[in-house]
Amino acid sequence: MQVRMQVRLGALGLLGCVLAAGFAQAQSFPTRPITIVVPAAPGGVSDTMARLVAQRFTTAWGQQVIVENRGGANHAIGAAMVGKAAPDGHSMMVGAETVFVINPTLHSGKLPYDVNDFAPITGLVRINQGLLAHPSLPANNIAELIALAKQKPGEITYGSSGLGAAGHVNVALLESMANIKLTPIHYRGATPALNDVLAGHIMLTSVSLSASVPPYRAGLAKMLAIGSAKRLPQIPEVPTTAETVPGYEAVTWFGLFTTAGTPREVIGKINAEVRALFADQAFLDRAIVPSMFESMVSSPEQFAEFIRSDSAKWSKVLRDANIKAD
């Protein structure tokens, strides 16, 4: 009995040491410059969010925060950098659903990273997509687009920021649900695809509202629909795709991640700072509301569960739409 008691006390003492070490590590974090990797080109949503978060961390902790753009291979190159970094929280990534939901299904066994290489910190923003069309397209809404596509299967082109990117899979989902065939043209980013729609080289693109609303309001393109579940008060005249294709949604999301194995206390400290940023109404009014972003900050555990659920949904969509990597 005495030996058992000593073992239990020893185990409790060891646990206490571990907890104390984790707490001390969180208290001292960060101890050197932080790098936030953006696995995409500069100028996009992930880049913007990374710089906003970096500014907050620098102000809060007095430590330099470097935003490093490492695009390529559908976000895989930048993701691999963070997945292989030291597990201490000094390397982070602002990643889209592509990294955790699309790539693992589309490129199973061929990625330079594994989803288990990362520790979710928090979601950042959710973005509804707009289906933008060149003015010459003889369709002004989803019903007319579906009718036209059935008359001319495969003749209507749309641009995406890459195979398996949000603009690709969201249109593929529409094709599957509406039983139509469109032809994808893949670009190295959403901006080149959008520019080619405005120039009339391609007819459609599914892109974030922050990118699609300005050319729509300027009369340079038609907004056929938005991918939200309900009409948005900022553009109430634009219908949702779901009004014609029930159950359809086109959204993309971005979150903050670090390397797996990073102490929970450090993750908690980072999470708390991001929550404080999104609780600042001045920040929301300046950076989130004008772009029609929706906050999705949460606990690390809630974010991890969201990713699991979203992954199950999109893996089925990719299989049903027969989307495969070349």
WOKA-V451023 format. One record per residue. N is the residue number from 1. RES is the residue in one letter. D_CENTER is the distance of its C-alpha to the mean C-alpha in Angstrom with 1 decimal. Layout:
# WOKA-V451023
((N/RES/D_CENTER) (N/RES/D_CENTER))
This chain:
# WOKA-V451023
((1/M/55.0) (2/Q/55.1) (3/V/53.2) (4/R/50.4) (5/M/50.2) (6/Q/50.0) (7/V/47.2) (8/R/45.3) (9/L/45.9) (10/G/44.8) (11/A/41.6) (12/L/40.9) (13/G/41.8) (14/L/39.4) (15/L/36.6) (16/G/37.5) (17/C/37.4) (18/V/33.9) (19/L/32.7) (20/A/34.6) (21/A/33.1) (22/G/29.6) (23/F/30.4) (24/A/32.1) (25/Q/29.2) (26/A/26.9) (27/Q/29.6) (28/S/29.9) (29/F/26.3) (30/P/25.4) (31/T/28.4) (32/R/27.3) (33/P/24.7) (34/I/21.0) (35/T/18.7) (36/I/14.9) (37/V/13.6) (38/V/11.1) (39/P/10.9) (40/A/11.0) (41/A/13.9) (42/P/14.9) (43/G/14.5) (44/G/10.9) (45/V/8.5) (46/S/7.4) (47/D/11.2) (48/T/12.2) (49/M/10.5) (50/A/11.9) (51/R/15.2) (52/L/15.5) (53/V/15.0) (54/A/17.3) (55/Q/19.9) (56/R/20.0) (57/F/20.5) (58/T/23.2) (59/T/25.0) (60/A/24.9) (61/W/25.9) (62/G/27.7) (63/Q/26.1) (64/Q/24.7) (65/V/21.0) (66/I/20.1) (67/V/16.9) (68/E/17.0) (69/N/15.3) (70/R/15.5) (71/G/14.1) (72/G/15.6) (73/A/15.7) (74/N/12.3) (75/H/10.8) (76/A/13.5) (77/I/15.9) (78/G/14.0) (79/A/12.7) (80/A/16.3) (81/M/17.6) (82/V/16.0) (83/G/16.8) (84/K/20.4) (85/A/20.9) (86/A/23.4) (87/P/22.2) (88/D/23.1) (89/G/20.0) (90/H/20.8) (91/S/18.0) (92/M/14.4) (93/M/11.1) (94/V/8.0) (95/G/5.6) (96/A/2.4) (97/E/4.3) (98/T/6.7) (99/V/8.2) (100/F/9.1) (101/V/9.6) (102/I/10.6) (103/N/12.4) (104/P/14.5) (105/T/16.0) (106/L/16.3) (107/H/17.7) (108/S/19.3) (109/G/21.6) (110/K/20.9) (111/L/18.0) (112/P/19.0) (113/Y/17.1) (114/D/16.9) (115/V/14.4) (116/N/17.3) (117/D/17.3) (118/F/14.8) (119/A/15.2) (120/P/12.5) (121/I/13.5) (122/T/11.6) (123/G/8.7) (124/L/8.4) (125/V/7.7) (126/R/7.3) (127/I/8.3) (128/N/11.1) (129/Q/12.1) (130/G/15.6) (131/L/17.8) (132/L/19.9) (133/A/23.2) (134/H/25.9) (135/P/29.0) (136/S/31.1) (137/L/29.4) (138/P/31.9) (139/A/29.5) (140/N/28.5) (141/N/26.5) (142/I/25.0) (143/A/28.4) (144/E/29.9) (145/L/27.1) (146/I/27.7) (147/A/31.4) (148/L/31.2) (149/A/29.0) (150/K/31.6) (151/Q/34.3) (152/K/32.7) (153/P/30.6) (154/G/28.5) (155/E/29.8) (156/I/26.9) (157/T/24.3) (158/Y/20.7) (159/G/18.4) (160/S/15.0) (161/S/13.1) (162/G/14.2) (163/L/15.2) (164/G/12.6) (165/A/9.9) (166/A/8.6) (167/G/11.8) (168/H/13.9) (169/V/13.1) (170/N/13.2) (171/V/16.5) (172/A/17.7) (173/L/17.3) (174/L/19.4) (175/E/21.9) (176/S/22.3) (177/M/22.8) (178/A/25.1) (179/N/26.8) (180/I/26.6) (181/K/26.0) (182/L/24.3) (183/T/24.0) (184/P/20.7) (185/I/21.0) (186/H/18.4) (187/Y/17.8) (188/R/16.5) (189/G/13.9) (190/A/13.3) (191/T/16.2) (192/P/18.9) (193/A/18.2) (194/L/18.5) (195/N/21.6) (196/D/23.2) (197/V/22.8) (198/L/24.5) (199/A/27.1) (200/G/27.8) (201/H/27.2) (202/I/24.8) (203/M/24.7) (204/L/21.2) (205/T/17.5) (206/S/14.6) (207/V/12.5) (208/S/11.1) (209/L/14.1) (210/S/14.2) (211/A/15.0) (212/S/17.0) (213/V/19.2) (214/P/21.1) (215/P/22.6) (216/Y/23.2) (217/R/25.1) (218/A/27.0) (219/G/28.2) (220/L/26.8) (221/A/24.9) (222/K/24.9) (223/M/22.2) (224/L/23.0) (225/A/20.6) (226/I/17.4) (227/G/15.1) (228/S/15.5) (229/A/18.0) (230/K/20.5) (231/R/21.5) (232/L/20.3) (233/P/23.1) (234/Q/22.0) (235/I/22.7) (236/P/24.9) (237/E/26.6) (238/V/23.7) (239/P/23.6) (240/T/20.8) (241/T/20.7) (242/A/21.5) (243/E/24.8) (244/T/25.8) (245/V/23.8) (246/P/23.7) (247/G/20.7) (248/Y/18.3) (249/E/14.9) (250/A/12.2) (251/V/9.0) (252/T/5.3) (253/W/3.3) (254/F/3.0) (255/G/6.1) (256/L/9.4) (257/F/11.3) (258/T/14.9) (259/T/17.4) (260/A/18.8) (261/G/22.3) (262/T/21.6) (263/P/24.0) (264/R/22.8) (265/E/24.5) (266/V/22.6) (267/I/19.3) (268/G/20.8) (269/K/21.9) (270/I/18.6) (271/N/17.1) (272/A/20.1) (273/E/19.7) (274/V/16.2) (275/R/17.6) (276/A/20.6) (277/L/18.6) (278/F/16.9) (279/A/20.4) (280/D/21.9) (281/Q/22.6) (282/A/23.3) (283/F/19.9) (284/L/18.4) (285/D/21.0) (286/R/20.4) (287/A/16.6) (288/I/14.8) (289/V/17.4) (290/P/18.4) (291/S/15.0) (292/M/14.8) (293/F/11.6) (294/E/12.0) (295/S/12.0) (296/M/10.9) (297/V/12.7) (298/S/14.7) (299/S/16.7) (300/P/15.5) (301/E/17.3) (302/Q/15.7) (303/F/12.2) (304/A/13.5) (305/E/15.1) (306/F/12.2) (307/I/10.5) (308/R/14.0) (309/S/14.4) (310/D/11.3) (311/S/12.3) (312/A/15.8) (313/K/15.0) (314/W/13.3) (315/S/15.8) (316/K/18.5) (317/V/17.1) (318/L/17.1) (319/R/20.6) (320/D/22.0) (321/A/20.9) (322/N/22.3) (323/I/19.5) (324/K/20.5) (325/A/20.0) (326/D/23.0))
